[in-house]
Amino acid sequence: MNGFEDTAAAGYGDGTRAVRAGLPEPVKNEPVLPGPAFAAHFHLPGDVEGPYAYGRDTNPTWTLLERAIGELEAPGTDGTDTVVFASGMAAVSAVVLSQVRAGDLVVLPSDGYQVLPLVRAQLEDYGVRVRTAPTAGDAQAALVDGARLLWLETPSNPGLDVCDVRRLVDVAHAAGALVAVDNTLATPLGQRPLELGADFSVASGTKGLTGHGDLLLGYVACRDAGLAERVRRWRKVVGAIPGPMEAWLAHRSLATIQLRNQRQWTNALAVAEALADRSEVAGLRYPGLPSDPSHEVAARQMRGFGGVVSFTLPDRAFAERFLTALRLVEDATSFGGVRSTAERRGRWGGDAVPEGFVRFSAGVEDTEDLVADVLRALDAAGSGA
Ligand SMILES: *Cc1c(COP(=O)(O)O)cnc(C)c1O
């Protein structure tokens, strides 16, 4: 077996590719996935040469993880244009701040991740112009004239709107703009932005990529080496590097990403279908529901619809009773973990959502147990319990 086996060319499915992703050539009497390399510096006699010299620049545990993520984001590539970071926001900032300069125009979604308004403020402090439009209906397309970077988030968090990546890439590239897609919600198994034409696929590995809620991580997968070089230089300058332990845990988790994602997607669809029949539920969104406004575009460009469902309960008190009554679903932020979580998103104050708005993240519990828990909690919340 070679170090880099092109598992995509071999025609293997996602599960097969996931368990092999990023593994080095096997060495007799050595572990199949080498343990984390805890090193601030590496033995370096004489001239500075070879791949590993100082731990802020490179680390063999990152190399294997980058290879693994690259193989999933862009099957058939070897991951050399993928760069891992300490968190999703470190990865987001690395793309935005390494690619734009004063006077440039950046187009952001108006309904994206709740930290984007802070990114906007930072960019404006640096003299970068920012325009925003909603994800739905490809509304950002109307703003790309003269832009340097178009930032997409699809499906958007938490509203779960979807935009047509291919169409927006065509419009942006014609206008001379680069395109980055936040792929956090979909994971590389659910969507491959680089294959849809994007220049960057960026994500928080904290969520469904690693899926155990026990680490923070981010990555940027780039279309080409030149773009990756600037992103890597930004990581060196800012030092937003993942610890070797986090990188190793993330790689270990990738082996089960297909199992986890498939159950999460099945559970999310089952929960959405159950909620669709309930009169106390409004504004139900799940791109996998055929009746969802996002479904048509999502079905064209996604390979799976994600594990997040959002909906609105009558008011804040109702939503709080619902969350308290759930037994299998933790009241917690974040999403994509093996244990289901849900939260009343309005408690953060950052998203433009109603007081009763709930973001629900389906875990890998047995589907019948999870649906029964959700329906029972709705009944309890409705009876005022
Ligand atoms: C969580 C999240 C981020 C930020 O990731 P961190 O790992 O928390 O820094 C970025 N984009 C989206 C869509 C997210 O959900």
PDBQT file of the ligand as one rigid body, heavy atoms in Angstrom, charges set to zero:
ROOT
HETATM    1  C1  LIG A 401     -18.987  27.184  14.537  1.00  0.00    +0.000 C 
HETATM    2  C2  LIG A 401     -18.900  27.825  13.201  1.00  0.00    +0.000 A 
HETATM    3  C3  LIG A 401     -17.787  28.590  12.834  1.00  0.00    +0.000 A 
HETATM    4  C4  LIG A 401     -16.646  28.870  13.788  1.00  0.00    +0.000 C 
HETATM    5  O1  LIG A 401     -16.000  27.731  14.210  1.00  0.00    +0.000 OA
HETATM    6  P1  LIG A 401     -15.200  27.626  15.616  1.00  0.00    +0.000 P 
HETATM    7  O2  LIG A 401     -14.556  26.306  15.529  1.00  0.00    +0.000 OA
HETATM    8  O3  LIG A 401     -16.231  27.754  16.694  1.00  0.00    +0.000 OA
HETATM    9  O4  LIG A 401     -14.241  28.769  15.643  1.00  0.00    +0.000 OA
HETATM   10  C5  LIG A 401     -17.755  29.114  11.553  1.00  0.00    +0.000 A 
HETATM   11  N1  LIG A 401     -18.770  28.913  10.682  1.00  0.00    +0.000 NA
HETATM   12  C6  LIG A 401     -19.866  28.208  11.008  1.00  0.00    +0.000 A 
HETATM   13  C7  LIG A 401     -20.955  28.023  10.013  1.00  0.00    +0.000 C 
HETATM   14  C8  LIG A 401     -19.966  27.639  12.278  1.00  0.00    +0.000 A 
HETATM   15  O5  LIG A 401     -21.065  26.947  12.603  1.00  0.00    +0.000 OA
ENDROOT
TORSDOF 0
